């Protein structure tokens, strides 16, 4: 696929993240009510205003004057395609509608971006082969790095929707119960090993019925789009609490997502297969067609007042399990999925040292501090800003996600002070 040209000139630059091919879905406000918009070049198209004026019409009435995309998602894949087609027509080079659309372009630089959807529930997986092997090696040794179930099942845990925040939200270093190798007894302290996890998030746009599992193909149809996702993780809390039921407080501080949902249609040209299976999967997990995407990812770390260092570069195509496989597996129990469910992919690490999607791996458990501008890091220091970026490279255009960023602010002096 090549660049779709728009009369919004900035959208035609080959490296701009928001060309007409992208049209990602966000929620924005100026000094007024948050509402639905799509990014196009350096602007946001105010979809709520266009719907109100009747320039855009969707079946089911007004879906875009609300501060979330859930109503559009609920309307189903035919409406998703309809909306994209209408907006593409309005913004295409030579469009006869330019005069009525142009007043509803808002400069992106002046807008506030909000969480793009109401997160109904949040599940996080552990589906990156390199990440699972690296972490397993550190925690249990290379012999037992991958748990015996890992090549057969997408491992996950149920997270908290309430902890999901939009890019730019500061993240306070948490306190928690820890017990290090030198501690005779557990203690309650600010996390000293606070970390990121570079992930993609799949946004579920269609529900499933309680009691009825879905196939991988059906699961793919249910997904509305994808965001960047940083699953902040307190490694010292995790190490003490994680057996036998998995992470709990270590992962509950915050999960940051990028402000734009990139719809599946925009990613279609970048579809790619999961890696070769090391063990055959049970039929219900087998993919009828490619279900991953070729998305180049990077992580930047910026100390307070300093320059950014890119500390990792990897690709979403490294995942062993795709989001449709994870979603299909999620429903095997009969668990119902809802509009607005968010699925974290699991940390995306590549095979090389500079492709590791967490500081835990980059510093090998703190044993090998790595260089950043003005010093070194093993784990995140106070006032560091961590930024995730992702992009797909098409023929003369780029599909970007917008940044997924968060600054880690110091722990409370005393979390129980009243
Ligand atoms: Ca995670």
Boltz pocket constraint, residues with backbone or C-beta under 6 A from the ligand:
constraints:
  - pocket:
      binder: B
      contacts: [[A, 124], [A, 125], [A, 197], [A, 199], [A, 231], [A, 344], [A, 346], [A, 347]]
      max_distance: 6.0
